[in-house]
Amino acid sequence: MNLDAASRELRNNFDVLRLAAAAMVLVSHSFVVVGAHEPHVGHFPLGTLGVEIFFAISGFLVAKSWFGQPRVRAFAVKRGLRILPALTVTVVACAFVLGPVVSEVSSRDYFASSATYTYSVDNDAATATGGVVRDVSHSLPGVFAGNPDTSVNRSLWTLPIEVQAYMAIALLGLAGLLSIGLPALAAGLFALSVAPSGVADLPIVGWPLDWVRGADGENAHLLAVFALSALMYRYRARIALRVDLAAIAAIAAVASLGTPLERAALVICIPYLALFVAYRSWAGLRALAARGDVSYGLYLLAFPVQQTIVHLWGGSLPSPGVVVAIALPVTYLLAFASWHLVEKRALRLKGALAGRRAPRAVPARATPEPEPAAVQA
């Protein structure tokens, strides 16, 4: 099976793979909230590996979405409806439901603080604009002040980076340069992800390059994973989903861990492995996600749940394993509610808000590609 044939199949394990990625983040953050050292995969925390998988899936499906319906309005509406409604409900609930209950300051002082009201605005604006207008806010007055980590929701930092990737796709598409520009975009982000921190010292271009690169090149690394996965969709007719190639990619990724080649190897290997698992893994796995795509809700809601567990525990801190055991089922139930009450309903508005128009085919093929049911952050 090549990737072109696979991409036209509506049955796949993307939802299951996203669920696994969200679980990786939850497990990794269970160490963070109790002040323990996160489990690492090479130089990266386990949670970062989960985020890389998210970006690999998203790059492929977002490219598929643009090529299938190359209109900025439709593209922006779909991306916005996938990310913003659940995010807005999460940050508003944290600010006005959870915050007053767990805050160490009085209710009067809590609601008198401007930070209570700017928390939701900052996080929505930071996400919607790709971090251009605002920065992600991690604090509410007195909330989790006694915990080892005082952030309300440390998972939100990746959302503006995801939107930056969407913006890059839309800008290239709007200019009619997506097909020919993707290789340059992927190569540039790959180079920036492995570039030394001295790139910020370059005249004129240093500051914007450093902004895209992010701390220790992590932003550029995630963007490179996204761009390479999008490039794989563009050249899907030339890519075979073979067991031997997947084995080589897995061996190369594992062999690179802890070495100077790790970041470069992961950028190349993770997109292929993610797509191989999504399309070639056992069909029976779909039962794990049959009741809804709860992965985004699991990602958004896990950290506040974990912080609340630590806050309520009292006495000595719980072990990371205890946090996982409690947080996973609780967060799953909340994410299930988020999917059915917020996310799925928001996605039904796509047709009305985006407008209906017959999709244009990808230049390489005569048959339009089906629209993905959901694109994940």
N, C-alpha and C positions, 0 to 999 in steps of 0.2 A: 504494500500500500504506500502510495506517495502522499505527501501532505495536501496536495490539491484535491485528491479524491476524498481524503479524510475530512477536509474542511467543509465539504458539501454534505457530510453526514450530520443529521440533527442530534443523533444519540452519541453522547460522549461523557467523559468523567470530569469535566471542568468543575462542576459544583463540588464534587467529592475532593478534588485536588485543592480547591480553595478552602474547603472545610479543614483539611489537613494543615494547610498553611496557617490558618487562623489559630488552630490548636497549638502549633509550634510557638506562635507569638504568646499565647496564653501561658504555656508551660515556661517559656523563658522569662516572662514578666512575673511569674510566681516567685522567682528568686529575687527579682528587683524589689518587690514590695516588702520583703522581709529583710532587705539589706544584705543579701547573699550574692555571691559572684555568679553571674549568669553562665549556664552551660554554653560552651563555644564549639563551633564547627570551624576549625582553623582559626583565622584571626577574627571571625565574626561571631556574635552571639547567635544562638539558635533562632531567636526571633527574627533576626535579619535575614536568615535563610528563608523563613516563611514569607517575609516581605518581598524577597527576590522572586519567589514563585508567583506571588500576586502580580508583580510587574511583568513577568514573562507571559502570564496568561492574558493580562490586560493589553499588552502591546499587540499580540496577535489578533485579539477580538476587536480592539479599537480600530486597527488598520482595516480589518474586514468590514467593520461598520462604515467607515468612510468610503472605501472603494465601492461598497454596495449602494450607498446613498450619499454622494459627495455634495452635500449642501450644509453650509455652516449653521444655519438655524436648526435643522434637524439634528445635526451632530451635537450642538451645544445643549439642546433640549434633552436629548437622550443621556448625555453625560451628567447634566445637572440633576435630572430626575433620579439617576442611579445613586448619586453621592449625597446631595444636599438634604433631601427630606429626612432621612434617617439620622444624618449628622445633626441637623437642627433639633430634632426631638431629643437626641442624646445630650447635647450641650445645654439645652433649656432645662431638661430634667435634672442634670447635675447642678445647675445654678440655682434652681428654684424649688426643687423637691429634695434632692439628696443633700445639697450644701447646708441648708439651715439645720438639718437634723444632726449632721456630724461635725459642724463647725465648732471650734473652741471659743469663738466670740459670741456675744449675745445676739439674739435675733434682731434687736434694734440696730446694733452696730453692723451686723451683716447686711441688712437691707439698706443701711445708710451709705455703704461703701459703693463707690462707682465701679469698682472691680467686679462686683456681683452682676452688673448689667452689661459691662463691656466684654465679659467672658464669652458669652454666646455670639455677640457681634464680631469680636476679633476672630474667633475660630471659623465662623461662616465666611467672613470676608477673606481671611487668609486662604481658605480652601478655594473659594470661588474665583479668586484672582491669581492663584498659583503663588501666593506669598508676596505679591507685588504691593498690595495696598496695606495689608496688616501682617503681623506675625502670629503664629499659633500661641494661644495663651494657655498656660498650664496651672494657673493658680486661682483660687477663690479664697476670700477672707477666712482664715482660720481652719480651712478644710484640710483634713489629714495632716495638720501641723505637727502632730505627735508621732506620725509614721516615719519609718526610715527614709522613705521617698515621699515628698510632699506634693508631687504632681497629681492633679485631678485625673488626667487622662494622657499618659505619655504616648499612646499609640497615634495620636492625631498628627504627629510631625510628618508622616509620610503623605498625607492627603494633598497638601500644596504641590509636592513633587509630582504626584500623579497628574494633577491638573496641568502642570507645566508640560508634561508629555502630551496631554491632549492638545494643548495650545500649539505645540510644535507640529503635530499632525495636521491640525486645522489650517495653520498658516501656510504650510507647504502645499496642502490641498487647494486652498483658496488661490494660491499663485499658480496652480497647475503644475507644480514641481514635485509632487509627492513621489511619483514613480521613480523619477531620476534623482530626487534629493534624499531619499531614504538611505542609500549607501553612504553618502557623505555625512548625513546626520549620525548614523550609527558609528562610523569611523571616528568622527570628531568627539562624540561622547565617550567612546572607548578610550581614545587618547587622553581625554581630560580626566577620566576616572583613574588612570594609572599614572598621571602626571604628578611630579613632586609639588609640594606646597609653594615652591618658588614661583609658580605660574602667576601668583598674585603680584609679583614684583615687576611683571612686564609692563612697559609704558602703554598707556591708553587702554589696552584691552585687558589688562591685569585684573581690574576690579570686576567687570562683568564675568570674566572667566572664573574667577574665584567664587562669585555668587552662584553660578551654575554648578561648579564643582562641589561646593559645600564643605563642611568640616571633614577633613581627611579624605576628601574625594567621594564621600558616601552618596551624596545627591547624584553626582554624575554617574556613579556606578549603577544606581537603580535606573536612571534614565537610559543608560547604555543597554541594560538588560531589556528594557521596554523597546528601545529602537531596534535592537537586533531581532527581537521576536516579531516586531512589525515587518522588518525586512524579510523574515522567513515567510510571512504571508505573501508578500509581493512576489517572491520567487518560489512559491509553494510547489509549482509544477516540476521543479528541478530537485526537490528535496524528498528523499525516501525515508519512511519511518520503519527502520530496520532494527532488529534485535541486536545485531552485531555492532551497528553504529551507536546505539544507545549504551551498550556495554562499554565501548571505547570512551564515550563521553563521560560515563560514570566513573570509570577508572581514572581518566585524566583529571576529573574534578577532585576525586579523593586524593590522588597522588600530589595534587598541587596544594592541598591544605597545609597551612603553616609555612609555606614557601613564598618567595617574592612573586611567583607566577600565579598565586592563588586568585587574585582579583580578576586578572585577564582570563584565566581558565573558567571561572564561574560565569563571567559575562557571556562566554561562548557556549558553555555546556548546559547551563540551567535552562535557557529557552528550548533547546532541543529536547532535553529530558522531560520538561514539563509538558510539551506537546506530545511526546511519545506516550507518556503515562495517560494523558487526557484521551488520546485516541486509540491506544493499543492495550490498555489495561483491561482487566476482567470486567465484563459488563455488569456482573452482579454487584459491583461496588456502588452502582447507582442507587441501590436501596438506601444507602446511608444518607442520601440527600433527597429522597423521594418526597418528603413532606415540605420541602421548600428550601430555597437558597439562603441559609442562615449564616453564611460565612462572613458577610459584611457586618451584620449585627454582632456576631461573635467577636469580630475584630474591634468594633467600636466600643462595645459595652464591657469587655472583659476587665480592663484596667480599673475602672471605677468600682466594679464588683470586688475585685481582688483587694483594692485599697480599703473598701468597707469591711471586708472580712478581717483584715489586720487591725483596723480601728476598733472593731467590736470584740476582738479576741480577749483583750485584757491580759495583764500579767506578762509572762514570757511570750515571745513571738511564736506563731505557728511555723511549722516547717514548710518548705516549698511544696512538698508532696501533699500536705494537708490543704494548702491553699488551692492546689490543682483539683483535688478531690471535691472540694466544696464549690469552687468557682465554676468549674466546667458545666455541671448540670444546671446551676442557677443561671449562668450566662446563656446557656443554650436555650432555656425557656424564655428568657427575655428577648433573645435574638429571634426566636420563633415568632413571638408576638410582634416584634419589629417588622419581620418579613410580611406577615399576613395583614397587619393593621396599618403599616406605613409604606414599606418599600413596594410591595406588589400593587397596592392601590395607586401609588404615585406613578409607577411604570405604565399603568393603564392610560395615563394622560398623554403618552408619547404621540399618538396619532393626532389628537386634537391640537396639541401645542406645536408639534413639528411640521404639520401639514402633510398631506398625502401626495406623493408623486411617484411615478414608476421609477424604480432604481435603475441607475445606469451601470452597465457591466464593467468589470475590471478590464483594463486595456488588453490583458493577455487572454481573455476568455470571452465567449459569446453569451454565456449563461450567468445571470445575476446571482450573487451569493446571498444566502439567507441571512437575515439580521440576527445577531446573537440575542438571546432572551434577556441577558443581563451582563453588563460589563462591570467588573468589580474593581474597587480601590485596593 
